[in-house]
Amino acid sequence: MAPASHHAHHEPCMDPSVSHAPDRCGTLALPDGSRCNLAWWLFSPAGAGGGPAAASAPPAGRVLVIWGAFATARHFDDVAAHLRDHHGFELLCYHHRGVASSGPCTMDTPQSSALLAADALALVDHVWGPQQAVHLYG
């Protein structure tokens, strides 16, 4: 008897020829007096208030995408679209202060983990509101 086939259909991941459009985008002027902005974009599932068929249904969960060095948050667009379209998550992606579309930034203090965490919290509060439970990806 032949073994069962374990072939599965896989969607493209990180395919540079595929572009996934976010459902909303914007810029947040950071409230710390630094004259820095965060460019952000939101992938919302249909029915979650920002997706193609906006309604009042809540998403399966909210995910803040935080990227590391040598990438921009746009590298996660295909992953964000997959999690939105196939799993019902709402994903918030952004560029750190002074990086890519968040543009030049004037700061009196050096960047630190605490500063970047405060930026992420300010963005979550701005887009989803305070006291919002979120998952982190990145």
KEMIKOL-870564 format. One record per residue: y, x, z of N, C-alpha, C in turn; residue number from 1; residue in one letter. Coordinates in pm, whole numbers, always signed. Atoms other than C-alpha are relative to their C-alpha. Example, Ala and Ser with C-alpha at 12.3 -4.5 7.8 and 13.67 -1.06 7.14 Angstrom:
% residues 2
n_v:n_u:n_w:ca_v:ca_u:ca_w:c_v:c_u:c_w:num:residuo
-119:+89:+0:-450:+1230:+780:+120:+90:+0:1:a
-119:-82:-6:-106:+1367:+714:+109:-77:+73:2:s
% end
This chain:
% residues 138
n_v:n_u:n_w:ca_v:ca_u:ca_w:c_v:c_u:c_w:num:residuo
-116:+84:+0:+0:+0:+0:+124:+90:+0:1:m
-123:-81:+14:+341:+138:-100:+94:-31:+117:2:a
-95:+24:-108:+604:+185:+172:+114:-91:-49:3:p
-111:+89:+33:+882:-70:+181:+122:+82:-41:4:a
-120:-68:+45:+1198:+29:+0:+110:-14:+103:5:s
-109:+2:-98:+1485:+123:+227:+134:+23:-68:6:h
-127:-17:+71:+1754:+128:-40:+95:-109:+44:7:h
-101:+96:-41:+2073:-39:+70:+122:+16:-89:8:a
-124:-6:+76:+2391:-124:-114:+108:+55:+93:9:h
-109:-58:-77:+2678:+91:+11:+129:-16:-76:10:h
-132:+10:+62:+3042:+18:-59:+65:+137:+3:11:e
-66:-130:+1:+3265:+311:-151:+78:+23:+129:12:p
-74:-36:-120:+3409:+490:+149:+87:+120:-34:13:c
-96:-107:+28:+3719:+706:+116:+5:+33:-148:14:m
-9:-18:+145:+3720:+658:-263:+147:+8:-38:15:d
-143:-14:+29:+4058:+797:-377:+47:-89:-115:16:p
-41:+87:+110:+4054:+567:-682:+19:-144:+46:17:s
-12:+137:-52:+4046:+255:-461:+120:-7:+94:18:v
-116:+17:-87:+4367:+135:-302:-7:-138:+63:19:s
+4:+126:-73:+4368:-135:-37:+138:-28:+55:20:h
-135:+34:-45:+4694:-311:+28:-5:-62:+139:21:a
-10:+65:-131:+4790:-396:+386:+62:-138:-17:22:p
-53:+135:+3:+4893:-750:+470:+145:-7:+48:23:d
-137:-10:-50:+5214:-655:+654:+32:+145:+24:24:r
-41:-137:-34:+5413:-338:+704:+142:-4:+54:25:c
-134:-7:-54:+5728:-227:+875:+28:+137:+58:26:g
-42:-124:-66:+5912:+44:+1062:+51:-36:+139:27:t
-46:+18:-138:+5968:+66:+1437:+91:+116:+37:28:l
-89:-102:-55:+6272:+254:+1568:-42:+19:+145:29:a
+51:-25:-136:+6136:+417:+1882:+112:-12:+103:30:l
-103:+31:-101:+6319:+312:+2199:+35:+116:+93:31:p
-22:-112:-95:+6331:+662:+2356:+127:+79:-29:32:d
-124:-69:+31:+6666:+764:+2205:-16:+121:-90:33:g
+29:-118:+80:+6503:+1023:+1978:+43:-12:-146:34:s
-33:+28:+140:+6622:+866:+1650:-123:+19:-90:35:r
+126:-9:+74:+6256:+862:+1542:-51:-140:-33:36:c
+59:+126:+44:+6074:+587:+1355:-150:+16:-17:37:n
+142:+4:+35:+5712:+487:+1311:-17:-98:-116:38:l
+37:+89:+111:+5605:+349:+973:-139:-52:+31:39:a
+129:+60:-35:+5317:+105:+1024:-39:-103:-105:40:w
+51:+106:+86:+5097:-135:+829:-119:-65:+68:41:w
+97:+84:-68:+4865:-414:+935:-96:-61:-102:42:l
+106:+64:+79:+4535:-527:+783:-50:-117:+83:43:f
+38:+120:-76:+4475:-886:+899:-103:-80:-77:44:s
+100:+82:+69:+4165:-1094:+820:+58:-136:-36:45:p
-43:+135:+37:+4209:-1427:+645:-11:-90:+121:46:a
+1:+93:-112:+4301:-1686:+903:+47:+59:+131:47:g
-41:-62:-126:+4431:-1437:+1161:+152:+12:+13:48:a
-145:+0:-15:+4800:-1501:+1109:+73:+95:-91:49:g
-69:-91:+90:+4877:-1228:+856:-77:+26:-126:50:g
+84:-23:+117:+4593:-1224:+608:+31:-96:-112:51:g
-25:+79:+120:+4574:-1387:+268:+0:-152:+24:52:p
+3:+144:-28:+4490:-1733:+410:+40:-21:+146:53:a
-47:+1:-139:+4701:-1718:+725:-20:-134:+68:54:a
+20:+118:-84:+4611:-1967:+995:+8:+46:+145:55:a
-13:-35:-140:+4583:-1965:+1371:-126:+61:+61:56:s
+124:-55:-54:+4229:-1826:+1407:+23:+144:+46:57:a
-18:-138:-46:+4223:-1509:+1619:-96:+95:-73:58:p
+91:-97:+61:+4075:-1189:+1472:-117:+29:+93:59:p
+116:-39:-80:+3737:-1058:+1593:+40:+101:+107:60:a
-53:-99:-92:+3936:-784:+1767:+116:+71:-66:61:g
-114:-75:+54:+4245:-569:+1726:-30:+149:+19:62:r
+32:-142:+0:+4212:-201:+1639:+124:+80:-36:63:v
-107:-94:+29:+4480:+67:+1659:-65:+125:-58:64:l
+56:-117:+68:+4399:+343:+1410:+91:+119:+26:65:v
-76:-122:-29:+4511:+686:+1530:-70:+115:-73:66:i
+59:-107:+81:+4453:+971:+1289:+30:+136:+62:67:w
-16:-136:-50:+4423:+1342:+1358:+76:+88:-98:68:g
-71:-97:+83:+4560:+1654:+1196:-54:-1:-144:69:a
+35:-19:+141:+4557:+1714:+821:-37:-128:-73:70:f
+23:+127:+69:+4550:+1348:+723:+120:-89:+28:71:a
-97:+105:-31:+4782:+1056:+697:-81:-124:+32:72:t
+71:+122:-35:+4692:+715:+828:-47:-75:-124:73:a
+42:+67:+123:+4663:+598:+465:-142:+44:-40:74:r
+139:-41:+26:+4332:+790:+456:-100:-102:+55:75:h
+87:+100:-61:+4189:+502:+663:+7:-137:-69:76:f
-20:+131:+63:+4295:+222:+423:-132:-66:-41:77:d
+126:+63:+44:+3945:+169:+280:-86:-42:+119:78:d
+74:+37:-121:+3787:+169:+627:+65:-124:+62:79:v
-71:+114:-56:+4056:-71:+752:-29:-127:-80:80:a
+28:+118:+84:+4003:-305:+457:-143:-48:+19:81:a
+140:+39:-22:+3625:-299:+513:-15:-73:+134:82:h
+10:+64:-131:+3658:-381:+884:+71:-135:+2:83:l
-70:+129:+12:+3907:-657:+798:-85:-100:-78:84:r
+65:+93:+94:+3715:-809:+506:-142:-37:+39:85:d
+142:+24:-28:+3358:-779:+638:-31:-26:+148:86:h
+28:+16:-143:+3393:-790:+1017:+108:-78:+75:87:h
-101:+85:-61:+3712:-989:+1085:+96:+67:+96:88:g
-92:-71:-89:+3906:-717:+1269:+139:+7:-60:89:f
-137:-26:+42:+4282:-677:+1254:+30:+145:+38:90:e
-21:-143:-22:+4384:-312:+1218:+146:+38:-20:91:l
-136:-50:+4:+4718:-148:+1287:-6:+151:-24:92:l
-3:-142:+37:+4770:+189:+1114:+145:+47:+1:93:c
-137:-52:+0:+5074:+414:+1140:+1:+151:-19:94:y
-22:-144:+4:+5216:+760:+1086:+73:+41:+128:95:h
-67:-52:-119:+5312:+963:+1391:+146:+31:-31:96:h
-141:-33:+17:+5680:+1034:+1446:+16:+130:-79:97:r
-31:-118:+80:+5818:+1279:+1190:-101:+34:-108:98:g
+106:-31:+96:+5508:+1262:+966:+2:-102:-114:99:v
+13:+83:+120:+5482:+1127:+609:+107:-109:-4:100:a
-99:+106:+17:+5648:+785:+575:+76:-36:+127:101:s
-82:+18:-120:+5770:+791:+936:+124:+88:-8:102:s
-119:-77:+34:+6014:+1046:+796:+42:+105:+99:103:g
-50:-104:-89:+6217:+1322:+952:+40:-61:+135:104:p
-21:+47:-136:+6274:+1298:+1323:+78:+105:+78:105:c
-77:-90:-85:+6528:+1449:+1562:-43:-24:+144:106:t
+49:+14:-137:+6384:+1516:+1906:+56:+113:+86:107:m
-45:-101:-97:+6514:+1695:+2212:-115:+58:+79:108:d
+117:-46:-73:+6166:+1732:+2363:-114:+25:-98:109:t
+113:-26:+89:+5851:+1878:+2206:-102:-114:+4:110:p
+106:+100:+2:+5570:+1650:+2100:-108:+37:+99:111:q
+110:-19:-96:+5294:+1603:+2355:-93:-120:-12:112:s
+93:+113:-1:+4992:+1381:+2403:+63:-121:+69:113:s
-64:+110:-73:+5192:+1173:+2652:+105:-69:-88:114:a
-102:+56:+89:+5475:+1126:+2400:-65:-84:-110:115:l
+69:+73:+108:+5236:+1021:+2121:-68:-126:+54:116:l
+59:+119:-62:+5058:+781:+2360:+107:-105:+26:117:a
-112:+94:-22:+5395:+624:+2452:+42:-64:-132:118:a
-32:+54:+133:+5469:+585:+2079:-102:-108:-38:119:d
+105:+96:+35:+5134:+409:+2026:+16:-129:+80:120:a
-19:+119:-84:+5199:+173:+2317:+121:-80:-46:121:l
-119:+69:+49:+5549:+92:+2189:-31:-75:-129:122:a
+36:+65:+126:+5400:+11:+1848:-89:-122:+24:123:l
+87:+114:-32:+5125:-213:+1991:+84:-113:+59:124:v
-87:+102:-59:+5386:-396:+2201:+87:-67:-107:125:d
-87:+51:+106:+5611:-436:+1894:-75:-93:-95:126:h
+73:+77:+101:+5343:-567:+1657:-82:-113:+62:127:v
+92:+99:-58:+5098:-753:+1885:+50:-60:+131:128:w
-50:+51:-127:+5297:-804:+2204:-58:+78:+117:129:g
+48:-74:-118:+5261:-656:+2552:-128:-61:+57:130:p
+124:+42:-67:+4938:-677:+2750:-109:-42:-98:131:q
+99:+33:+100:+4731:-697:+2432:-117:+98:+8:132:q
+119:-86:-3:+4374:-566:+2449:-26:+52:-142:133:a
+25:-59:+131:+4302:-325:+2164:-113:+102:+9:134:v
+95:-109:+15:+4027:-93:+2045:+74:+116:-67:135:h
-58:-116:+68:+4114:+262:+1933:-102:+55:-98:136:l
+84:-62:+101:+3977:+420:+1616:+73:+122:-52:137:y
-63:-120:+54:+4046:+775:+1512:-42:+123:+74:138:g
% end
